Amino acid sequence: MKKFDGKVILVTGAANGIGKGIAEKFAQNGANTVIVDFDEKKGQAVADELTSKYQKSLFVKTDVSDYTALENVHTKVMATFGRIDSLVIDAGIAYADTVDEISVEEWQRVININLSGAFYTVKAFYQEFLKNKGSMVFITSGSALSGTGGGVAYPASKAGDEGLMRGLAKELGPKGVTVNAIAPRVIDSGLLSVHYPTKESLKPLLKQIAVRRIGKVDDVANLAYFLASPENSYIQGQTILLDGNRTVR
């Protein structure tokens, strides 16, 4: 028997990258998965792959900045599985713009997706967690500490996610729900080559990382899996910086 047999795990932003890796980790360990993403082609492909290889996976095309869309996700999850056990909140976007460069509309889009989208996801499933306990894992970013990695809107939104996580941890901890965040920095999720196209260009970055390697999607997925698992009953309201000791607090 696998650890998550019969459980249902929802991952936002799971059509690719870190979200996809997290969904696969849970599926490998017996979970039914819900893939929530705006990219219909990639999202459905992930759900089909996980269903074929592991357990049933449901894809729901969703704009997480629209609360009504999350209510629709809730309806479909309950109709398909009848339960929810864990939320992994990963959906996000970034604009690498300064305050002068970013438009008010772009700022609001980042906040709507990265922060409001996280709140809407939790709110849509809140009553289920009051009944079934379970876990929530936010994928935030080391950018909330460093202020880098995507202009000003991105770190601001991720810092907001961490505040939301801590508030939920206080509110839901007495109900038996674990709520935590993972804050990755440099993870090789497919976009790294855009900024670092060669091994030579990576060398200065690697010197900043104590373990002398770039983070992998599996590093994030393994930690999310642990935080959501029954083995974790006492880590609560924490942001775990996953950066190979690059960031000095």
C-alpha positions in Angstrom: 0.0 0.0 0.0 1.3 3.4 -1.0 1.3 6.4 1.4 -1.3 8.5 -0.5 -3.6 5.7 -1.7 -7.1 7.0 -2.0 -6.0 10.6 -1.4 -6.7 13.5 -3.7 -4.1 16.2 -4.3 -4.7 19.4 -6.2 -1.8 21.3 -7.8 -2.2 24.7 -9.4 0.2 25.6 -12.2 0.8 21.9 -12.8 0.9 21.9 -16.6 4.7 22.1 -16.5 7.8 22.7 -14.4 7.7 22.5 -10.7 3.9 22.0 -10.5 4.1 19.1 -12.9 6.9 17.5 -10.9 5.0 17.8 -7.7 1.9 16.3 -9.2 3.9 13.3 -10.5 5.6 12.7 -7.1 2.2 12.4 -5.4 0.8 10.2 -8.3 3.7 7.9 -8.0 2.8 7.4 -4.3 -0.8 6.5 -4.9 -2.6 9.9 -5.0 -5.3 10.9 -7.4 -4.3 14.3 -8.8 -6.1 17.4 -10.0 -4.2 19.4 -12.5 -5.3 23.1 -12.5 -3.8 25.3 -15.1 -4.8 27.8 -17.9 -2.8 25.9 -20.5 -5.3 23.4 -21.8 -3.1 21.4 -24.1 -0.2 20.9 -21.7 -2.5 20.5 -18.7 -4.6 17.8 -20.3 -1.4 16.0 -21.5 -0.1 15.9 -17.9 -3.4 14.5 -16.6 -3.5 11.9 -19.4 0.1 10.9 -18.6 -0.5 10.5 -14.9 -3.7 8.6 -15.4 -1.9 6.2 -17.8 1.2 5.7 -15.6 -0.2 5.9 -12.1 -3.6 6.9 -10.7 -6.6 8.9 -12.0 -5.8 12.5 -12.8 -8.3 15.2 -13.6 -7.4 18.3 -15.6 -9.5 21.5 -15.1 -8.7 24.5 -17.3 -8.7 27.4 -14.8 -7.8 31.1 -14.6 -6.9 31.2 -10.9 -7.5 35.0 -10.8 -11.2 34.3 -11.2 -12.9 33.0 -8.0 -15.8 31.6 -10.0 -13.4 29.4 -11.9 -12.1 27.9 -8.6 -15.6 27.2 -7.5 -16.0 25.3 -10.8 -12.9 23.3 -9.9 -14.4 22.5 -6.5 -17.6 21.2 -8.2 -15.7 19.0 -10.6 -13.3 17.6 -8.0 -16.2 16.7 -5.7 -18.1 15.1 -8.6 -15.1 13.1 -9.7 -13.4 12.2 -6.4 -15.8 13.2 -3.6 -13.0 14.6 -1.5 -9.8 16.7 -1.3 -6.8 16.0 0.9 -4.1 18.4 -0.1 -3.6 21.7 -1.9 -0.3 22.6 -3.5 -0.4 26.2 -4.7 2.1 26.8 -7.4 0.5 28.9 -10.1 2.3 32.2 -10.8 3.6 34.6 -13.3 6.3 37.3 -13.4 7.3 40.5 -15.3 10.9 41.4 -15.1 10.1 45.1 -14.9 11.2 47.9 -12.7 8.7 50.2 -11.0 9.1 52.7 -13.9 8.6 50.0 -16.5 5.7 47.9 -15.2 2.2 49.0 -16.0 -0.5 49.2 -13.4 -2.3 46.5 -15.4 0.7 44.2 -15.3 1.2 44.8 -11.5 -2.4 43.9 -10.9 -2.2 40.8 -13.1 0.7 39.4 -11.0 -1.1 40.1 -7.8 -4.3 38.6 -9.1 -2.7 35.4 -10.2 0.0 34.9 -7.6 -1.7 36.2 -4.5 -5.4 36.4 -5.0 -5.3 33.1 -7.0 -3.8 31.4 -3.9 -6.5 32.9 -1.7 -9.2 31.9 -4.1 -7.9 28.3 -4.3 -7.9 28.0 -0.5 -11.3 29.7 -0.1 -13.0 27.4 -2.7 -11.9 24.3 -0.7 -12.0 25.7 2.8 -15.0 23.9 4.1 -13.6 20.5 2.9 -10.5 21.1 5.0 -12.5 21.9 8.1 -14.1 18.4 7.6 -11.2 16.3 6.4 -8.1 18.0 7.8 -5.3 17.5 5.3 -2.5 19.8 4.2 -1.7 22.9 2.2 1.7 23.7 0.7 2.4 27.1 -0.9 5.2 27.3 -3.5 6.5 30.8 -2.9 10.0 32.0 -3.7 13.3 33.1 -2.3 12.6 36.3 -4.1 10.3 37.3 -1.2 13.6 37.6 0.8 16.0 38.7 -1.9 13.8 41.1 -3.8 15.1 39.6 -7.1 13.9 37.3 -9.7 11.1 39.1 -11.6 10.9 42.8 -11.0 9.1 44.3 -8.1 5.6 42.7 -8.5 6.8 39.1 -8.2 8.6 39.3 -4.9 5.8 41.4 -3.5 3.2 38.8 -4.5 5.2 36.0 -3.1 5.8 37.8 0.2 2.0 38.2 0.3 1.6 34.4 -0.2 3.8 33.8 2.8 1.7 36.1 4.9 -1.4 34.3 3.8 0.2 31.0 4.6 1.0 32.1 8.1 -2.4 33.4 8.8 -3.9 30.1 7.5 -1.5 28.2 9.7 -2.8 30.0 12.8 -6.4 29.6 11.7 -6.3 26.0 10.6 -3.7 24.5 12.8 -6.2 23.9 15.7 -8.4 22.1 13.1 -5.6 19.6 12.3 -4.6 21.1 8.9 -0.9 21.6 8.3 0.0 24.8 6.3 3.5 25.6 5.1 5.5 27.1 2.3 8.5 26.2 0.2 10.6 29.1 -1.1 12.9 27.9 -4.0 15.4 30.1 -5.7 17.3 28.7 -8.7 15.6 25.6 -9.9 16.2 23.9 -13.3 12.6 23.8 -14.3 13.2 24.4 -18.0 13.5 28.2 -18.0 17.0 28.3 -16.5 18.7 28.1 -20.0 17.1 31.4 -21.0 19.2 33.3 -18.5 22.1 30.8 -18.4 22.5 29.3 -21.8 26.0 27.7 -21.3 27.9 25.9 -18.5 30.3 28.8 -18.5 27.5 31.3 -17.8 26.4 29.2 -14.8 29.8 29.2 -13.1 29.4 32.5 -11.2 26.0 31.4 -10.0 27.2 28.1 -8.8 29.9 29.8 -6.7 27.1 31.5 -4.8 25.5 28.1 -3.9 27.1 26.2 -1.0 26.2 22.8 -2.3 27.6 23.8 -5.8 24.7 22.6 -7.9 21.4 24.0 -9.3 18.2 22.9 -7.6 16.1 20.3 -9.4 12.3 20.0 -9.7 12.6 16.8 -7.6 14.1 18.8 -4.8 10.9 20.8 -4.5 8.6 17.8 -5.2 10.3 15.8 -2.4 9.9 18.5 0.1 6.3 19.2 -0.9 5.6 15.5 -0.5 7.0 15.4 3.0 5.2 18.5 4.2 1.9 17.1 3.0 2.5 13.6 4.4 1.4 12.1 7.7 5.0 12.2 8.8 4.8 16.0 9.1 2.5 16.9 12.0 4.6 19.5 13.7 6.1 21.8 11.1 3.5 24.5 10.8 3.4 28.0 9.5 6.9 27.8 8.2 8.6 29.0 5.0 11.4 26.6 4.1 14.1 28.2 1.9 15.2 25.7 -0.7 18.3 27.3 -2.2 21.4 25.2 -1.4 22.4 27.9 1.1 22.7 30.6 -1.5 20.7 33.2 0.4 22.0 34.7 3.6 19.2 35.9 5.9 
